[in-house]
Amino acid sequence: MEKFSYEVLHIDKNSGARTGVLHTPHGDIFTPIFMPVGTLATVKSLTSDDLYDVGAQIILANTYHLHIRPGDELIKRAGGLHKFMNFNRPMLTDSGGFQVFSLADIRKITDDGVEFKNHLSGEKMFFTPEKAIEIENNLGADIIMAFDVCSEYGATHEEAEKAMNRTLDWLDRCYKVQKNPDQMLFPIVQGNFYEDLRRISLEKTKKYCKCGIAIGGLSVGEPKDVMIRMLDVMKPDYPEDMPRYMMGVGTPDYIFESVERGIDMFDCVLQTRVARNGLAMTSHGKVTLKNAQYKEDFSPLDEECDCYCCTHHTKAYLHHLVKCNEILGARLLSLHNIRFTLKMMENIRDAINNDRFLDFKREFYEKYGIK
């Protein structure tokens, strides 16, 4: 029996948005789903029990950062990421490609791979597709990503095409060395913001898809209408019988627009990053807890939220924690922002199953203040 499979459960008759379930060795993932990011084998400040409590079905970890410290070989000796961090639900690791291209000040890209400097030590390093898969095999996540080249927003057609072709070449090499039946390799579609390249990349990538496909290189600073146009271009040609993963997307409006265009999986660091800056995502929009208006506000952060933060503490207390830079403030707001997003996904799935996704989207936008 295959260890990975995907079922479409329902397609909304008014929008085409869909629900589904991805079966993995560490459990089922109901889609559409948001995946909290645990870059260094930790979703910052939260325990595994916290993640279970807020309803996290799957989380991410980062190949590049974990390779540098504590080292993927050490994690392998610990029994893999699940045992190392005591998280017993599905996990996904990215390939490290985005970090290699975004963090390294000096890098040299060749057909073989990427030469760059370790952003901590300055040590010279070299990543190849084979090396990325070796590291991901050691980390042991259920879903692993192919090593790709994400061309920058604003790249010329020639530059974007070169990066796309290199991504396709590297994808072939990734598949030739990925042999672990307990891990599912997701290829990544690139092509920047050129419609012809997106179509070519998707078509040439599909033959490598076994139980999942990822969309890379979007939500990287482009206007929202440009991202939506790229999703519209690709939508008719996605594989039907596997999940589609939109990488690096975590704002409510981008999630709604993507779900409407057939996307099933999302991840982002936004929820915990803004929490550390005192910002909460609530059912009535963003709340900046630093603001003086909350100093004597003894109401819950979000009366519609069932998380520990909202059921146990007031805005006044959260304001105090944030103003004093207390670590508990970041922890409580991280807990809330992730629960808020996961609850939003639960409501999206319910709306799709009841053929009212577009109605729910409109209602959510009005309350949250999305234009």
C-alpha positions in Angstrom: 0.0 0.0 0.0 1.2 3.5 -0.9 2.3 5.5 2.2 1.1 8.7 0.6 -2.2 9.4 -1.2 -4.6 12.3 -1.7 -8.4 12.4 -2.0 -10.5 15.3 -3.1 -13.4 15.4 -0.7 -15.6 18.2 -2.1 -15.5 20.9 -4.8 -17.5 24.1 -4.1 -20.0 24.3 -6.8 -19.9 28.2 -6.9 -16.1 28.8 -6.7 -14.3 25.6 -7.6 -12.4 25.7 -4.3 -11.9 22.2 -2.9 -11.3 20.3 0.3 -9.3 17.1 0.5 -7.2 14.8 2.7 -3.5 13.9 2.3 -2.6 10.6 3.9 1.0 10.4 5.2 2.9 8.1 7.5 2.4 10.4 10.5 -1.3 11.0 9.9 -3.9 12.7 7.7 -3.8 16.3 6.7 -7.1 17.9 5.8 -6.9 20.6 3.2 -6.9 23.6 2.6 -4.4 23.8 5.4 -1.9 26.4 6.9 1.4 25.0 8.1 3.2 26.9 10.9 6.9 27.3 10.3 9.4 25.8 12.8 12.6 27.0 11.1 15.1 25.5 13.7 12.9 22.5 14.7 10.8 24.9 16.8 7.8 27.1 16.1 9.2 29.9 18.1 8.2 29.8 21.8 5.7 27.0 21.3 5.8 23.4 22.5 4.5 20.4 20.7 1.5 20.3 23.0 0.8 23.9 22.2 0.8 23.0 18.5 -1.5 20.1 19.1 -3.9 22.3 21.1 -4.2 24.9 18.4 -4.9 22.3 15.8 -1.6 22.2 13.8 -1.9 19.3 11.4 1.6 19.7 10.0 4.6 22.0 10.5 7.7 23.0 8.6 11.4 23.0 9.4 14.3 24.5 7.4 16.9 22.3 5.7 19.6 25.1 5.4 19.4 26.2 9.0 19.3 22.7 10.5 22.2 21.6 8.3 24.3 24.4 9.9 23.1 23.8 13.4 22.8 21.4 15.1 23.6 19.4 11.9 21.4 17.0 10.0 23.6 14.0 10.9 23.0 14.7 14.6 19.2 14.9 14.0 19.4 11.6 12.1 21.2 10.0 15.1 18.4 11.3 17.3 15.9 9.4 15.2 14.9 12.2 12.8 13.0 15.5 13.3 9.9 14.0 14.8 11.7 12.4 17.7 14.3 15.2 18.0 11.6 17.8 18.7 8.9 15.4 19.9 6.3 16.3 17.3 4.3 13.3 16.2 2.3 14.7 13.3 3.4 15.2 9.7 6.3 17.5 8.9 7.7 19.2 5.8 11.2 20.4 5.1 12.0 23.0 2.4 15.1 22.3 0.4 17.2 25.3 1.7 17.2 26.9 -1.7 15.4 30.1 -0.7 17.8 30.6 2.2 20.9 29.9 0.1 19.8 32.6 -2.4 18.4 35.1 0.1 20.9 34.9 3.0 24.3 34.5 1.3 26.0 37.7 0.5 28.4 36.1 -1.9 27.2 33.2 -4.0 28.1 31.5 -7.3 25.4 29.6 -9.2 26.5 26.9 -11.7 24.8 24.0 -13.3 26.2 21.8 -10.6 24.9 23.8 -7.6 25.4 26.9 -5.5 28.6 28.0 -3.8 28.0 30.4 -0.9 29.2 31.5 2.5 27.6 30.3 5.7 25.8 33.3 7.0 27.0 32.6 10.6 30.6 31.5 10.2 31.6 32.8 6.8 32.7 29.2 5.9 32.5 28.4 2.2 29.8 25.9 1.4 28.4 24.1 -1.7 24.8 22.9 -2.1 23.8 20.6 -4.9 20.4 19.0 -5.5 21.9 15.7 -4.3 23.2 17.4 -1.1 19.8 18.9 -0.4 18.1 15.6 -0.7 20.8 13.9 1.5 20.2 16.5 4.2 16.4 16.1 3.9 16.7 12.4 4.1 18.6 12.7 7.3 16.1 15.1 8.8 13.3 12.6 8.0 10.3 14.8 7.3 7.3 13.3 5.6 7.3 15.8 2.8 10.5 17.1 1.3 11.1 19.8 -1.3 13.2 19.7 -4.5 16.2 22.1 -4.7 15.2 25.0 -6.9 16.3 28.4 -8.2 13.9 31.2 -7.3 14.6 34.1 -9.6 14.0 37.6 -8.2 10.9 39.7 -8.8 11.9 42.0 -11.7 14.1 39.5 -13.4 14.2 39.6 -17.2 12.5 36.9 -19.2 16.0 35.5 -20.1 17.0 35.4 -16.5 13.8 33.8 -15.4 13.9 31.2 -18.2 17.5 30.3 -17.2 16.5 29.8 -13.6 13.4 27.8 -14.6 15.5 25.5 -16.8 18.1 25.0 -14.1 15.3 24.2 -11.6 14.0 21.5 -14.0 17.5 20.0 -14.4 18.0 20.0 -10.6 14.5 18.5 -10.1 15.5 15.5 -12.3 18.6 15.1 -10.2 16.6 15.3 -7.0 14.3 12.5 -8.1 17.2 10.2 -9.1 18.6 10.3 -5.6 15.4 10.3 -3.5 14.8 6.7 -2.6 13.1 6.9 0.8 9.6 5.5 0.6 8.7 7.2 3.9 9.2 10.7 2.3 7.3 12.3 -0.5 9.2 14.7 -2.8 7.3 17.8 -4.0 8.7 19.4 -7.2 8.5 23.2 -7.4 7.0 25.2 -10.3 9.0 28.4 -11.1 8.9 30.9 -14.1 8.8 34.2 -12.3 6.0 36.5 -13.5 6.0 35.4 -17.1 2.9 33.5 -18.2 4.6 31.4 -20.9 7.3 30.3 -18.5 4.8 29.4 -15.8 2.9 27.2 -18.2 6.1 25.6 -19.5 7.4 25.0 -16.0 4.2 23.5 -14.8 3.9 21.2 -17.8 7.5 19.9 -17.5 7.2 19.5 -13.7 4.1 17.4 -13.7 5.8 14.3 -14.9 7.8 14.3 -11.6 4.7 14.7 -9.4 3.8 11.6 -7.4 1.6 13.1 -4.6 2.1 16.8 -4.5 3.3 19.9 -6.4 4.5 23.3 -5.1 4.3 26.8 -6.5 7.4 28.8 -5.8 8.5 32.3 -6.6 5.1 34.1 -5.8 4.3 36.4 -2.9 7.9 37.8 -3.1 7.0 41.5 -3.2 4.9 41.6 -6.4 1.5 43.4 -6.4 -1.4 41.1 -5.4 -3.1 41.3 -8.8 0.1 40.1 -10.4 0.2 37.0 -8.1 -3.5 36.3 -8.8 -2.8 36.5 -12.6 -0.1 33.9 -12.3 -2.4 31.6 -10.3 -5.1 32.0 -12.9 -2.7 31.1 -15.6 -1.7 27.8 -13.9 -5.0 26.8 -12.5 -6.4 24.9 -15.5 -3.2 22.7 -15.7 -2.7 21.5 -12.1 -2.8 17.8 -11.5 -6.2 17.0 -10.0 -5.3 14.1 -7.8 -2.7 15.7 -5.5 -2.3 18.7 -3.2 -1.0 22.0 -4.5 1.3 23.9 -2.1 1.7 27.7 -2.3 5.0 28.4 -0.7 5.5 31.3 1.7 1.9 32.6 1.9 0.3 33.5 5.2 -1.9 36.6 5.0 -5.6 36.0 5.0 -6.3 37.7 1.7 -3.6 35.8 -0.1 -4.8 32.5 1.3 -8.4 33.2 0.3 -7.5 34.2 -3.2 -5.3 31.2 -3.6 -7.8 28.7 -2.2 -10.3 30.1 -4.7 -7.8 29.2 -7.4 -7.3 25.6 -6.4 -4.4 25.8 -3.8 -4.5 23.4 -0.9 -1.5 24.1 1.3 0.2 27.2 2.7 3.1 28.2 5.1 4.5 31.4 6.4 6.6 32.8 9.3 4.3 35.9 9.5 2.1 34.7 12.3 5.0 34.3 14.8 7.1 37.2 13.4 4.4 39.8 13.9 3.6 38.3 17.3 7.1 39.1 18.4 6.4 42.7 17.4 3.2 42.9 19.4 0.7 42.5 16.5 -2.3 40.2 16.7 -4.5 38.9 13.8 -8.1 38.9 15.0 -11.5 38.3 13.6 -12.0 42.1 13.4 -8.6 42.9 11.9 -5.1 43.6 13.1 -4.5 44.8 16.7 -1.3 46.5 17.7 -0.9 45.8 21.4 1.7 48.5 21.9 -0.9 51.2 21.4 -1.9 53.1 24.5 -5.6 52.6 23.8 -5.2 49.0 25.2 -3.6 50.0 28.5 -6.9 49.8 30.4 -8.8 47.5 28.0 -9.9 44.5 30.1 -11.7 42.7 27.2 -10.3 39.5 25.5 -8.0 40.0 22.5 -10.6 38.3 20.3 -13.9 37.2 21.7 -14.4 34.8 18.8 -11.2 32.9 19.5 -10.9 29.8 21.6 -7.1 29.9 22.2 -5.5 30.0 25.6 -4.4 33.6 25.1 -8.0 34.8 24.4 -9.7 32.7 27.1 -7.3 33.6 29.9 -5.9 37.1 29.3 -7.0 40.7 28.5 -5.7 43.2 26.0 -4.5 45.3 29.0 -2.3 42.4 30.2 -1.0 41.8 26.7 -0.3 45.5 26.3 1.7 45.4 29.5 3.7 42.3 28.4 4.5 43.8 25.0 5.5 47.2 26.4 7.8 45.5 28.9 9.2 43.2 26.2 8.3 40.2 28.2 8.8 36.9 26.4 5.4 35.7 27.5 3.8 38.4 25.3 5.5 37.0 22.2 4.5 33.5 23.2 0.8 34.3 23.9 0.5 36.3 20.7 2.2 33.5 18.6 -0.2 31.0 20.1 -3.1 33.2 19.2 -2.0 34.1 15.7 -1.5 30.5 14.7 -4.8 29.4 16.3 -6.5 32.3 14.5 -5.1 31.2 11.1 -5.8 27.5 11.7 -9.4 28.3 12.8 -9.8 30.4 9.6 -8.7 27.4 7.6 -11.2 25.2 9.5 -13.9 27.7 8.6 -12.8 27.8 5.0 -13.0 24.0 4.8 -16.5 24.1 6.3 -17.6 26.8 3.9 -16.3 24.8 0.9 -18.0 21.7 2.0 -21.3 23.6 2.2 -20.8 25.4 -1.2 -20.6 28.8 0.4 -16.9 29.7 0.1 -17.5 32.9 -1.7 -20.1 34.0 0.9 -17.6 33.2 3.7 -14.8 35.1 1.9 -17.0 38.2 1.6 -18.0 38.0 5.2 -14.4 37.5 6.4 -13.1 40.4 4.3 -15.8 42.8 5.7 -15.0 41.9 9.3 -11.2 41.8 8.9 -11.1 45.0 6.9 -9.7 43.6 3.6 -10.5 45.8 0.6 
